[in-house]
Amino acid sequence: MKVADVMTRGVGLVSPDATAQQAAIQMAELDVGALLVGDDRLEGVLTDRDLILRVVVEGRDVRSLAVREVMSSMVFACHADDPIESAFREMRERQVRRLPVLDADERLVGIVTLGDLSRAEPGHAGEARLVEALRAIAEPHRQRARGPREPELPDGAGDETRASNPPPGSQPPGAPKRSGESADSTENASGR
């Protein structure tokens, strides 16, 4: 089975020039935890977690702050013709719950969520993959709850906010500069 068979199509983009408040209102109206960001191409993802950590906690003004300043620009995606096993693996490895879906020309054509993939494999096999992926996604959060200090994680591991927004000066060599990055951290942009 392919990602195209289970993904949600017709996902819109919020402009990177929209304000954080406009994006939050759109999230509330759509009842979603994330919005894909871009004008004519996918530029990033804005999650409710991004808004909390980068706007609310920092005491920034939601009415004047542009989405591009707080969005996560490191986006992990899959392709419509990928097998669903590949999307499961990408979610597990990247510790994300949703992936934008691109066509062969790298254009956004939809979004696929962990829930979409688990429903594609009814019965025990789908449940087992869902449990495995959820454990992998949640692992850093459980580790943080065990003690006051965050554990050292192997390269590429960690939740989306930490992985894409390391403390200043701690980015690995060759890593892209932060313009407000992460992958995703909450439920999907399609509202499921």
C-alpha positions as CSV (number, residue, x, y, z in Angstrom):
1,M,0.0,0.0,0.0
2,K,1.3,3.5,-0.9
3,V,1.2,6.7,1.1
4,A,-1.2,8.2,-1.6
5,D,-3.8,5.6,-0.6
6,V,-4.1,6.9,3.0
7,M,-3.0,10.5,3.0
8,T,-5.2,13.6,3.3
9,R,-5.2,15.7,0.2
10,G,-5.9,19.4,-0.3
11,V,-3.9,20.6,2.6
12,G,-3.5,24.4,2.4
13,L,-0.5,26.5,3.4
14,V,-0.4,29.4,5.8
15,S,1.8,32.3,4.6
16,P,5.1,32.8,6.4
17,D,4.2,36.5,6.5
18,A,1.0,35.8,8.5
19,T,1.1,36.8,12.2
20,A,1.4,34.2,14.9
21,Q,-2.0,35.2,16.0
22,Q,-3.5,34.7,12.6
23,A,-1.9,31.2,12.5
24,A,-3.2,30.4,16.0
25,I,-6.7,31.4,15.0
26,Q,-6.5,29.3,11.9
27,M,-5.4,26.3,14.0
28,A,-8.4,26.8,16.3
29,E,-10.8,27.1,13.4
30,L,-9.5,24.0,11.7
31,D,-9.1,22.2,15.1
32,V,-5.5,21.1,14.3
33,G,-2.2,21.2,16.1
34,A,0.0,22.2,13.1
35,L,-0.1,24.2,9.9
36,L,2.1,23.8,6.9
37,V,3.9,27.0,6.0
38,G,4.7,28.4,2.6
39,D,3.5,30.5,-0.3
40,D,4.1,28.6,-3.6
41,R,6.3,25.9,-1.9
42,L,6.5,24.2,1.5
43,E,8.9,26.3,3.7
44,G,8.1,24.9,7.1
45,V,5.7,23.7,9.8
46,L,4.2,25.7,12.6
47,T,2.9,23.6,15.6
48,D,1.0,24.6,18.7
49,R,4.1,23.6,20.6
50,D,6.2,26.1,18.5
51,L,3.7,28.9,19.4
52,I,3.9,28.0,23.1
53,L,7.7,27.7,23.3
54,R,8.7,30.4,20.9
55,V,6.0,33.0,21.5
56,V,4.1,32.5,24.8
57,V,7.1,31.4,27.0
58,E,9.3,34.1,25.5
59,G,6.6,36.8,26.0
60,R,6.6,37.8,22.4
61,D,3.7,39.7,20.7
62,V,1.5,37.4,18.7
63,R,-0.1,40.3,16.9
64,S,3.1,41.4,15.2
65,L,5.3,38.4,15.1
66,A,5.6,36.7,11.7
67,V,5.1,33.0,11.3
68,R,8.5,32.7,9.6
69,E,10.1,33.9,12.9
70,V,8.7,31.0,14.9
71,M,8.0,28.2,12.4
72,S,10.1,25.1,12.2
73,S,11.9,25.2,8.9
74,M,13.4,21.7,9.1
75,V,10.6,19.6,7.5
76,F,10.7,15.9,7.1
77,A,8.5,14.7,4.3
78,C,7.6,11.6,2.3
79,H,6.4,11.0,-1.3
80,A,3.0,9.9,-2.4
81,D,4.4,6.8,-4.1
82,D,6.3,5.7,-1.0
83,P,5.2,2.5,0.6
84,I,3.5,3.1,4.0
85,E,6.2,1.1,5.7
86,S,8.7,3.8,4.6
87,A,6.5,6.5,6.1
88,F,6.2,4.6,9.4
89,R,10.0,4.2,9.4
90,E,10.5,7.9,8.7
91,M,8.1,8.9,11.5
92,R,9.8,6.6,14.0
93,E,13.3,7.7,13.1
94,R,12.5,11.4,13.0
95,Q,10.1,11.1,16.0
96,V,7.3,12.9,14.3
97,R,3.6,12.2,14.1
98,R,2.9,13.6,10.6
99,L,4.7,14.1,7.3
100,P,3.9,16.4,4.5
101,V,3.5,14.4,1.3
102,L,5.2,15.5,-1.9
103,D,4.8,14.4,-5.5
104,A,7.6,13.4,-7.9
105,D,8.1,17.2,-8.7
106,E,8.5,17.9,-4.9
107,R,5.2,19.8,-4.8
108,L,3.0,19.4,-1.7
109,V,0.0,17.1,-2.4
110,G,-1.1,16.2,1.1
111,I,-0.2,15.1,4.6
112,V,-0.1,11.7,6.2
113,T,-0.4,11.0,9.9
114,L,0.5,8.2,12.2
115,G,-3.2,7.6,12.6
116,D,-3.7,7.4,8.8
117,L,-0.9,4.8,8.6
118,S,-2.2,2.7,11.5
119,R,-5.7,2.6,10.0
120,A,-4.2,1.4,6.7
121,E,-3.1,-1.8,8.4
122,P,-6.1,-3.0,10.4
123,G,-5.7,-5.6,13.0
124,H,-2.7,-6.7,15.0
125,A,0.0,-5.7,12.4
126,G,-1.2,-2.1,12.3
127,E,-1.6,-1.9,16.1
128,A,1.9,-3.3,16.6
129,R,3.4,-0.7,14.2
130,L,1.5,2.1,15.8
131,V,2.6,1.1,19.3
132,E,6.2,0.8,18.1
133,A,6.2,4.2,16.4
134,L,4.5,5.9,19.4
135,R,7.1,4.5,21.8
136,A,9.9,5.8,19.5
137,I,8.3,9.2,19.2
138,A,7.6,9.6,22.9
139,E,10.9,8.2,24.3
140,P,12.8,11.5,24.8
141,H,9.8,12.9,26.7
142,R,9.7,9.9,29.1
143,Q,13.5,10.3,29.6
144,R,13.1,14.0,30.5
145,A,10.4,13.2,33.1
146,R,12.9,11.0,35.0
147,G,15.2,13.8,36.0
148,P,15.9,17.5,36.1
149,R,18.5,17.3,33.3
150,E,17.9,16.2,29.7
151,P,20.0,13.2,28.8
152,E,22.5,13.3,26.0
153,L,21.0,11.8,22.9
154,P,22.7,10.1,19.9
155,D,23.0,12.2,16.7
156,G,19.6,12.6,15.0
157,A,17.6,11.6,18.1
158,G,15.4,13.9,20.2
159,D,12.1,15.6,19.9
160,E,11.6,17.9,16.9
161,T,12.0,21.2,18.9
162,R,15.4,20.1,20.4
163,A,16.6,18.4,17.3
164,S,16.0,21.5,15.1
165,N,16.5,24.2,17.7
166,P,19.7,23.3,19.5
167,P,21.2,25.8,22.0
168,P,23.2,28.5,20.3
169,G,26.6,27.3,19.2
170,S,25.7,23.6,19.6
171,Q,24.6,22.8,16.1
172,P,26.6,20.0,14.4
173,P,29.0,21.1,11.6
174,G,27.2,21.6,8.3
175,A,23.8,21.9,9.9
176,P,21.5,24.5,8.5
177,K,21.1,27.8,10.4
178,R,18.0,28.2,12.5
179,S,15.2,30.3,11.2
180,G,12.9,28.8,13.7
181,E,13.0,25.1,13.0
182,S,11.4,21.8,14.0
183,A,9.5,19.0,12.3
184,D,6.2,18.6,14.1
185,S,5.1,17.8,17.6
186,T,1.4,17.5,18.0
187,E,-1.5,16.0,16.2
188,N,-1.8,16.5,12.5
189,A,-2.6,19.4,10.2
190,S,-5.6,17.6,8.8
191,G,-7.4,17.5,12.1
192,R,-7.4,13.7,12.5
